[in-house]
């Protein structure tokens, strides 16, 4: 029966993209001039797996491109090719190109053949440079007693005898032969002598063996590498396939050898033009790289890998729920008041099981934040090289888990913050030396749990924010009033204002005054907030506070008239009973109340939402002090009902977008409760 391998294509794409991440991390860990054999082997194995898988599914473009990378890596691990910055950078660009090829194939889009060909030429040119540099040394060290010139070996004779269980581990001789054929012209002859009768045959066992002839100039190591994955599951014999030696005079042999010898590579005009094109493409490489990585992540957003332990926990809890259901069913079938205590016990058990199941299901959606942090090593490597800065990236807490949806939303904001630190925060090496700082600057990424939330910090030890420059810009743009005394926090908040930038020079890294407002908006969209701390000359730290998940919200239920609303607990500072002496009215309309030495505006929710039957006297209701966007406000409500976890439902998908409302939920009594968007309420309130 034929097996449809198409069902495994998605798995190939997922595993190949993970392999590219492994390759990228390994390449970034390589130091020029140092041969870290373990790292190079890790990179080589990832490339080899991608090449083998692409050959299996017929993706010849990926197979050919990866083969060029694999050949270069093979020379590096042999030690015959020195690790240089140029080699590492070229391989990193090749990883980006390969990622784009895989995403294009997955989305059934066209591959950028020109880019792939240019990079393949660069990979081969690195090999040719190595061969040119070592060719003379090889000639001098050649032994005069050599009787069989290398040119006479025209290929390899291979005897391949698989063990019966070879295919049990997922290996396939056809895939091996397909990869072997990429090295040259392959002929195969099968030996069927061990085939049993049909009734005795196990379809999962391998009964065939093969005699192979490969006409190729590939090395013995390259041929053996094709069989590396099955070397413990077969008997393998590889012998050189030699051409007949013609009976010609020695001088004629020398002439023929010199005629067959390839000429030293020279840079043609076309290759020069191609090199110039590559340089031009490098200039826009940073932007395209981020777009490709974002595209790859977006394409994979529909799936998630879950450990078997998490699945087992959910299955066990479902079993307990079934048991509890049986208990309740038995009680309901023959219920008497004398069994009321048993009913209460069963309901308590149902409540515990439901909460445990909710917790474990939410854990399935949790992913380590390392999936976001892993991209920053590459960004720091590329951008610091472009800016001529020396940077050390320090990452802590990368195993901190956060909801998958939140991870997808915060990737771009974090990229912008890191690039800002690289461009604006860290000084050039010579400037740091003048300030008695280490020549190498530091960027710190940290993630941790605290008070039921996730905190992510992006910090640097650079020049810090220029308070005076921000104050001047704020006054020039009418964002601040002359003569007022502003705190550092209020001044630093100006960097989130659209179009405001203190950069003296505009670059393609940052400095146009766009982005920080988008950073804040994206973080607010997932129910988070952002704070800034900075010290001139010592660096800046930006702290992002995020909810653990977007599916479940810890909220405070409040009543306004006959309606019920939910205020996110993360936004609440305090609830107070207002008194008349605390209230001030500005211009007869706007209301302020005094709270801890400050005057905060009051938002009457019944006026905003048109609630009927609500309390209108400030002394008879409550003021809930909330904070968002660095600003505080008092929400006037009738009363507090209690705290509760609620399941968030999108109001926009089920109805329409309502300003000031983040979503909706179904309450215990069946009513619909609206979840307040504190940032949105502040934005739509004219008093703010």
C-alpha positions in Angstrom: 0.0 0.0 0.0 1.4 3.4 -1.0 1.9 5.9 1.8 0.8 9.5 1.2 3.8 11.5 2.5 1.9 14.7 1.9 0.5 14.4 5.5 4.0 14.9 6.8 4.8 18.1 4.9 3.6 20.4 7.6 5.8 18.6 10.2 8.7 19.0 7.8 8.2 22.7 7.7 7.8 23.0 11.4 10.9 21.0 12.1 12.9 22.8 9.4 12.1 26.2 10.8 13.2 25.0 14.2 16.4 23.7 12.7 17.0 27.1 11.2 16.7 28.7 14.6 19.3 26.1 15.9 21.6 27.0 13.0 21.2 30.7 13.6 21.9 30.4 17.3 25.0 28.2 16.6 26.4 30.6 14.0 26.0 33.6 16.4 27.9 31.6 19.0 30.9 31.0 16.7 33.9 33.2 17.2 36.1 34.1 14.1 39.3 32.2 14.1 38.2 29.7 16.7 36.9 26.2 15.5 34.2 25.2 18.0 33.7 21.7 16.6 30.6 20.9 18.8 28.8 24.1 17.5 29.8 23.4 13.9 28.6 19.8 14.1 25.2 21.0 15.6 24.8 23.5 12.7 25.8 20.9 10.2 23.3 18.3 11.5 20.5 20.9 11.3 21.4 21.7 7.7 21.7 18.0 6.8 18.3 17.3 8.2 16.7 20.1 6.2 18.5 18.9 3.1 17.3 15.3 3.6 13.7 16.3 4.3 13.5 18.6 1.4 14.8 15.9 -0.9 12.2 13.5 0.4 9.3 15.9 -0.5 10.8 17.0 -3.8 11.8 20.6 -2.8 14.8 20.6 -5.1 15.4 24.4 -4.7 15.9 23.9 -1.0 18.0 20.7 -1.5 20.4 22.4 -3.9 20.8 25.6 -1.8 21.2 23.7 1.5 23.8 21.4 -0.2 26.0 24.5 -0.8 25.7 25.5 2.8 26.4 21.9 4.0 29.6 21.7 1.9 30.9 24.9 3.4 30.1 23.7 6.9 31.7 20.4 6.2 35.0 22.1 5.3 34.7 24.2 8.6 34.3 21.1 10.7 37.2 19.4 9.0 39.3 22.3 9.9 40.3 23.1 6.3 38.3 26.3 6.3 38.9 28.9 8.9 35.9 30.5 10.6 35.8 34.1 9.6 33.4 37.0 10.1 32.6 36.9 6.4 31.9 33.2 6.5 29.6 33.5 9.5 27.7 36.5 8.0 27.2 34.8 4.7 25.9 31.7 6.4 23.5 33.8 8.5 22.2 35.5 5.3 21.8 32.0 3.9 19.7 31.0 6.9 17.5 34.0 6.3 17.1 33.1 2.6 16.4 29.4 3.4 13.7 30.5 5.9 12.1 32.6 3.3 12.2 29.7 0.8 10.5 27.4 3.3 7.8 29.9 4.1 7.2 30.5 0.4 6.9 26.8 -0.3 4.5 26.4 2.7 2.3 29.2 1.5 2.6 28.0 -2.2 4.2 31.4 -3.2 7.1 32.0 -5.6 10.6 31.7 -4.3 13.1 34.5 -4.8 15.4 32.6 -7.1 17.7 35.5 -7.8 18.5 36.0 -4.1 19.1 32.3 -3.6 21.4 32.1 -6.6 23.4 35.2 -5.5 23.9 33.7 -2.0 24.8 30.3 -3.5 27.5 32.0 -5.6 28.9 33.7 -2.5 29.0 30.3 -0.7 30.9 28.7 -3.5 33.3 31.6 -3.8 34.2 31.1 -0.2 35.0 27.5 -1.0 37.0 28.5 -4.1 39.1 31.0 -2.1 39.9 28.3 0.4 40.9 25.9 -2.4 43.0 28.5 -4.1 44.8 29.3 -0.9 45.6 25.7 -0.1 46.2 24.4 -3.6 49.9 25.2 -3.8 50.6 23.7 -0.4 48.9 20.5 -1.4 51.0 20.3 -4.5 54.2 20.8 -2.6 53.2 18.1 0.0 52.1 15.5 -2.6 54.1 12.3 -2.3 56.1 11.4 -5.4 55.4 7.7 -4.8 51.6 8.1 -5.5 50.7 5.5 -8.2 47.0 6.2 -8.6 46.3 9.9 -9.4 43.1 11.3 -7.9 41.8 12.1 -11.4 41.5 8.4 -12.1 38.8 7.9 -9.4 35.6 8.5 -11.3 33.2 7.6 -8.5 32.3 5.0 -5.9 31.0 1.5 -5.7 28.7 1.1 -2.7 27.3 -2.1 -1.2 24.3 -1.2 1.0 22.8 -4.1 3.1 20.1 -2.7 5.5 19.1 -4.5 8.6 15.5 -5.7 8.6 14.5 -3.1 11.2 15.9 -0.1 9.3 12.6 1.3 8.4 11.2 1.0 12.0 13.0 4.2 12.9 11.5 6.2 10.1 14.5 5.8 7.7 13.8 5.1 4.0 16.3 3.8 1.4 14.6 5.7 -1.4 15.2 9.0 0.5 18.9 8.0 0.9 19.2 7.2 -2.8 17.6 10.5 -3.7 20.0 12.4 -1.7 22.9 10.4 -3.0 21.9 11.2 -6.6 22.5 14.9 -5.8 26.2 14.1 -5.7 26.4 12.7 -9.2 25.0 10.0 -11.6 23.6 7.1 -9.6 22.8 3.6 -10.8 21.2 1.0 -8.4 20.7 -2.7 -8.6 18.5 -4.4 -6.0 19.1 -7.8 -4.6 15.8 -9.6 -4.0 17.2 -12.9 -3.0 16.1 -12.5 0.7 12.4 -11.7 -0.1 10.2 -14.2 1.8 6.9 -15.5 0.6 4.0 -13.0 0.7 2.2 -14.7 3.6 5.4 -14.5 5.7 6.3 -10.9 4.8 6.2 -8.1 7.4 5.5 -4.9 5.5 7.5 -2.8 8.0 10.7 -4.9 7.5 13.4 -4.4 4.9 14.4 -7.5 2.9 16.3 -5.9 0.0 19.9 -4.9 -0.4 21.5 -2.8 -3.1 24.6 -2.5 -5.2 25.1 1.1 -6.1 27.5 2.9 -8.5 27.9 6.7 -8.1 29.8 8.5 -10.9 30.9 11.7 -9.1 34.0 13.6 -7.9 32.5 13.7 -4.4 34.8 12.7 -1.6 34.6 9.5 0.4 33.5 11.5 3.4 30.6 13.2 1.5 29.3 9.8 0.3 29.6 8.3 3.8 27.8 11.3 5.3 24.6 10.4 3.3 24.4 7.1 5.2 25.3 8.8 8.6 21.7 8.3 9.9 21.6 4.6 9.3 25.2 3.6 9.9 24.1 1.5 12.9 21.3 -0.2 11.0 23.1 -1.5 8.0 26.3 -3.0 6.6 28.0 -0.5 4.3 31.0 -0.9 2.0 32.3 2.0 -0.1 35.1 1.5 -2.6 36.6 3.8 -5.2 35.4 3.4 -8.8 38.5 3.8 -10.9 38.7 4.5 -14.7 41.0 2.4 -16.9 44.5 3.9 -17.0 45.5 4.5 -20.7 48.9 3.3 -21.8 50.3 6.7 -22.7 53.8 8.1 -22.3 54.4 10.0 -19.0 54.6 13.4 -20.7 51.3 12.7 -22.4 49.8 11.8 -19.0 51.1 15.1 -17.6 49.7 17.0 -20.4 46.3 15.3 -20.0 46.3 15.9 -16.3 47.1 19.6 -16.8 44.3 19.8 -19.4 41.8 18.2 -17.0 42.9 20.4 -14.1 40.3 23.1 -13.4 41.5 26.6 -13.9 41.8 29.0 -11.0 38.6 30.9 -10.5 38.6 34.4 -11.8 36.0 37.1 -11.1 34.1 37.8 -14.3 32.3 41.0 -15.1 28.9 39.2 -14.5 30.1 37.9 -11.1 31.3 41.4 -10.2 27.9 42.8 -11.0 26.3 40.1 -9.0 28.6 40.9 -6.1 27.5 44.6 -6.3 23.9 43.5 -6.4 24.5 41.4 -3.2 25.9 44.5 -1.5 22.9 46.5 -2.4 20.6 43.8 -1.1 22.6 43.7 2.2 21.6 47.3 2.8 17.9 46.4 3.0 18.7 43.0 4.7 17.8 44.1 8.2 14.3 45.2 7.3 13.6 42.2 5.1 14.9 39.8 7.8 12.4 41.1 10.4 9.6 40.9 7.9 10.5 37.3 7.0 10.8 36.2 10.6 7.4 37.9 11.3 5.9 36.1 8.3 7.2 32.8 9.4 5.9 33.3 12.9 2.5 34.4 11.7 2.2 31.4 9.3 2.8 29.1 12.3 0.4 30.8 14.7 -2.3 28.2 14.2 -0.5 25.4 16.0 1.3 24.8 19.2 3.5 22.0 20.6 2.5 20.7 24.0 4.5 18.4 26.2 2.9 15.0 26.9 2.9 15.8 30.7 0.5 18.6 30.2 -1.8 16.5 28.1 -1.7 13.6 30.6 -2.7 16.1 33.4 -5.7 17.3 31.4 -6.8 13.7 30.7 -6.5 12.8 34.4 -8.7 15.7 35.4 -11.3 14.8 32.7 -11.4 11.4 34.3 -12.0 13.0 37.7 -14.8 15.1 36.2 -16.5 12.0 34.8 -16.3 10.4 38.2 -17.9 13.5 39.8 -20.6 13.6 37.2 -21.4 10.0 38.0 -21.7 10.9 41.7 -24.0 13.8 40.9 -26.1 11.6 38.6 -26.6 9.0 41.2 -27.6 11.6 43.8 -30.0 13.2 41.4 -31.7 9.9 40.5 -32.7 9.1 44.0 -32.3 12.3 46.0 -33.5 12.7 49.6 -32.9 15.6 52.0 -30.9 13.2 54.2 -28.3 13.1 51.4 -27.9 16.9 51.2 -24.4 16.8 52.7 -23.4 14.3 50.0 -24.7 16.7 47.3 -22.7 19.6 48.8 -19.5 17.4 48.9 -20.0 16.4 45.2 -20.6 20.1 44.2 -17.4 21.2 46.0 -15.5 18.4 44.3 -17.0 19.6 40.9 -15.9 23.1 41.7 -12.3 22.0 42.5 -12.1 19.8 39.4 -13.4 22.6 37.2 -10.8 25.1 38.6 -8.0 22.6 38.2 -9.0 21.8 34.7 -9.1 25.5 33.8 -5.6 25.9 35.2 -4.2 23.0 33.3 -5.9 23.9 30.1 -4.4 27.4 30.4 -1.0 25.9 30.9 -1.3 24.3 27.5 -1.4 27.7 26.0 1.6 28.9 27.9 4.9 29.0 26.1 8.4 30.1 27.3 9.3 33.7 26.5 12.5 32.3 25.0 10.6 32.0 21.7 10.6 35.8 21.6 14.0 36.4 23.2 15.8 34.0 20.8 15.6 36.5 17.9 17.4 39.3 19.7 20.9 37.6 19.5 20.7 38.0 15.7 19.3 41.6 15.9 22.1 42.7 18.3 24.7 41.0 16.1 23.5 42.7 12.8 22.6 46.1 14.2 25.7 46.5 16.4 27.9 45.6 13.4 26.1 48.2 11.3 26.5 50.9 13.9 30.1 50.0 14.8 29.3 49.3 18.4 30.4 46.5 20.7 27.4 45.0 22.5 26.9 42.2 25.0 23.3 40.8 25.2 22.4 39.4 28.7 19.2 37.4 28.9 17.5 36.1 32.1 14.2 34.4 32.7 13.8 33.1 29.2 11.9 30.0 30.6 9.2 32.2 32.1 5.9 31.1 30.5 3.3 33.4 29.0 0.2 32.9 27.0 0.8 32.2 23.3 -1.5 35.0 22.1 0.4 37.5 24.3 3.8 36.3 22.9 2.6 36.9 19.4 1.6 40.5 20.3 4.7 41.6 22.1 7.3 40.4 19.6 7.4 43.6 17.5 7.3 46.1 20.5 10.3 44.3 22.0 12.2 44.4 18.8 11.7 48.2 18.6 12.8 48.7 22.2 16.0 46.6 21.6 16.8 48.5 18.4 16.3 51.8 20.2 18.7 50.8 23.0 21.2 49.8 20.3 20.9 53.1 18.4 20.0 55.7 21.0 20.9 54.1 24.3 24.4 52.7 23.9 27.3 55.0 23.0 30.0 54.3 20.4 33.1 52.6 21.9 35.3 55.7 21.8 32.6 57.7 23.7 32.3 55.0 26.3 36.0 55.0 26.9 36.0 58.8 27.4 33.4 58.3 30.1 35.4 55.6 31.8 32.9 52.9 30.8 33.8 49.5 29.4 34.2 49.6 25.6 31.5 46.9 25.3 27.9 48.1 26.1 25.3 45.9 27.7 21.7 45.3 26.8 19.7 43.3 29.4 16.5 41.3 28.8 14.7 39.9 31.8 11.3 38.2 32.3 9.7 37.1 35.6 6.4 36.5 37.4 5.2 38.9 40.0 1.8 39.4 41.6 0.0 37.3 39.1 1.5 39.1 36.1 4.4 38.8 33.7 7.1 41.5 33.8 9.6 42.0 30.9 12.4 44.4 31.3 14.6 45.9 28.5 17.6 47.8 29.9 20.9 49.2 28.8 24.0 50.8 30.5 24.1 53.6 27.9 23.7 57.4 28.0 20.1 57.4 29.4 17.3 59.7 28.4 18.1 63.4 28.0 15.5 65.0 30.3 16.3 68.6 29.2 16.0 67.7 25.5 12.6 66.0 26.1 11.4 69.0 28.2 12.5 71.4 25.5 10.7 69.3 22.8 7.6 69.0 24.9 7.4 72.8 25.3 8.1 73.4 21.6 5.3 71.0 20.6 2.8 72.4 23.2 2.7 69.2 25.1 3.9 70.9 28.3 3.1 74.2 29.8 5.8 76.7 30.6 6.5 77.3 34.3 5.0 74.0 35.5 7.0 71.6 37.6 7.1 68.2 36.0 8.4 65.0 37.4 10.9 62.7 35.6 8.2 60.2 34.9 6.0 62.8 33.3 8.9 64.0 31.1 9.9 60.5 30.1 6.3 59.8 29.1 6.8 62.2 26.2 8.8 59.6 24.2 5.4 57.8 23.6 4.0 60.9 21.9 3.7 60.4 18.1 6.2 62.3 16.1 8.4 63.4 19.0 12.0 62.5 18.7 15.2 64.0 20.2 17.5 62.2 17.7 20.0 64.5 16.1 20.4 62.3 13.1 17.8 60.2 11.3 18.8 56.7 10.4 17.2 53.6 9.1 17.5 52.1 12.6 15.4 54.6 14.5 15.1 58.4 15.1 12.0 59.4 13.1 9.8 59.7 16.2 7.6 56.8 15.1 7.3 53.5 16.8 7.2 54.2 20.6 3.5 55.3 20.4 2.9 52.0 18.5 4.8 50.1 21.1 2.6 51.4 23.9 -0.6 50.8 21.9 0.3 47.2 21.1 1.1 46.5 24.7 -2.2 48.1 25.8 -4.1 46.0 23.3 -3.1 42.9 25.3 -4.1 44.5 28.6 -0.5 45.5 29.7 1.2 48.8 30.6 4.7 50.2 30.2 7.0 52.2 32.5 10.3 54.0 32.1 13.2 54.5 34.5 16.3 56.3 33.3 19.4 57.9 34.8 21.5 60.3 32.7 24.9 58.6 31.8 23.9 55.3 33.4 21.3 53.8 31.2 17.5 53.3 30.7 15.2 50.5 31.8 11.8 50.0 30.3 9.4 47.6 32.2 6.4 46.0 30.6 3.7 44.5 32.7 1.5 41.9 31.0 -1.4 39.6 32.0 -0.6 35.9 32.1 -3.3 35.2 29.6 -5.8 37.0 27.3 -8.5 34.2 27.7 -9.1 34.7 31.5 -9.2 38.0 33.4 -9.1 38.7 37.1 -11.7 41.5 37.5 -13.7 43.5 40.0 -17.4 43.5 39.4 -19.2 46.8 39.8 -22.7 48.0 39.4 -23.9 51.1 37.5 -27.7 51.3 37.6 -29.1 48.0 36.4 -25.9 47.1 34.6 -22.8 45.2 35.7 -19.3 46.0 34.5 -15.9 44.4 35.1 -12.8 46.5 35.9 -9.4 44.6 35.4 -7.8 44.2 38.7 -4.4 45.1 37.3 -5.7 48.6 36.6 -7.2 49.3 40.1 -5.2 51.2 42.7 -7.8 51.8 45.4 -11.6 52.3 46.0 -12.7 55.4 48.1 -15.9 56.9 49.5 -16.0 60.5 48.2 -16.9 63.4 50.4 -17.9 66.9 49.2 -14.8 68.5 50.6 -12.7 66.3 48.3 -14.5 67.5 45.1 -13.5 70.5 43.0 -15.3 71.6 39.9 -13.4 73.3 37.1 -15.3 75.8 34.8 -18.5 74.5 36.2 -18.2 71.2 34.3 -15.1 69.1 34.9 -14.9 67.4 38.3 -11.7 66.6 40.2 -11.2 64.9 43.5 -8.2 65.1 45.8 -6.4 61.8 46.2 -3.1 61.4 48.0 -2.0 65.0 47.3 -3.1 65.0 43.6 -6.3 66.1 41.8 -7.7 63.4 39.6 -10.6 63.7 37.1 -13.9 61.8 37.7 -15.5 59.7 35.1 -19.2 59.1 35.7 -19.8 55.8 34.0 -23.6 56.2 33.9 -23.1 59.3 31.7 -20.7 57.6 29.4 -22.9 54.5 28.9 -26.4 55.9 29.4 -27.2 53.6 32.3 -30.7 53.9 33.8 -31.4 54.1 37.5 -27.8 54.8 38.6 -26.7 56.7 41.7 -25.8 60.3 40.8 -24.8 61.7 44.2 -21.0 61.3 44.6 -21.3 60.8 48.3 -23.7 57.8 47.9 -21.5 56.0 45.3 -17.9 54.9 45.2 -14.9 56.1 43.3 -12.6 53.4 41.9 -9.1 54.8 41.3 -7.6 53.2 38.2 -4.4 53.8 36.2 -3.5 53.5 32.5 -1.0 55.2 30.2 0.7 56.7 33.2 -2.5 58.6 34.2 -4.9 58.1 37.0 -8.7 58.6 37.0 -11.6 58.0 39.4 -14.5 55.9 38.0 -17.8 56.7 39.7 -19.9 53.5 40.3 -22.8 52.6 42.4 -21.3 49.7 44.3 -18.7 46.9 44.3 -19.9 43.3 44.0 -16.8 41.3 44.4 -13.8 39.9 42.5 -14.1 37.1 39.9 -12.2 35.4 37.1 -14.1 35.9 33.9 -13.7 34.4 30.4 -13.2 37.2 27.9 -15.3 37.2 24.7 -14.6 39.5 21.8 -17.3 42.1 21.5 -16.0 43.2 18.1 -16.4 39.7 16.6 -19.9 39.2 18.0 -21.3 42.7 17.8 -19.2 45.7 17.0 -16.3 47.7 18.5 -17.4 50.0 21.3 -15.0 52.7 22.6 -14.0 52.1 26.2 -15.1 48.4 26.2 -12.4 45.7 25.9 -14.8 42.7 25.7 -17.7 41.0 27.3 -18.4 37.9 29.5 -21.3 35.8 30.8 -21.8 36.3 34.5 -23.0 33.6 36.9 -26.6 34.7 36.7 -26.7 34.6 32.9 -26.3 38.3 32.3 -23.8 39.9 30.0 -21.1 41.9 31.7 -19.0 44.4 29.8 -15.2 44.5 30.5 -13.9 48.1 30.7 -10.9 49.3 28.7 -9.3 51.8 31.0 -7.0 53.2 28.4 -9.9 53.7 26.0 -12.0 55.4 28.6 -9.2 57.9 29.3 -8.7 58.6 25.6 -12.4 59.3 24.9 -12.9 61.5 28.0 -12.6 65.2 27.0 -11.6 66.1 30.5 -8.3 64.2 30.1 
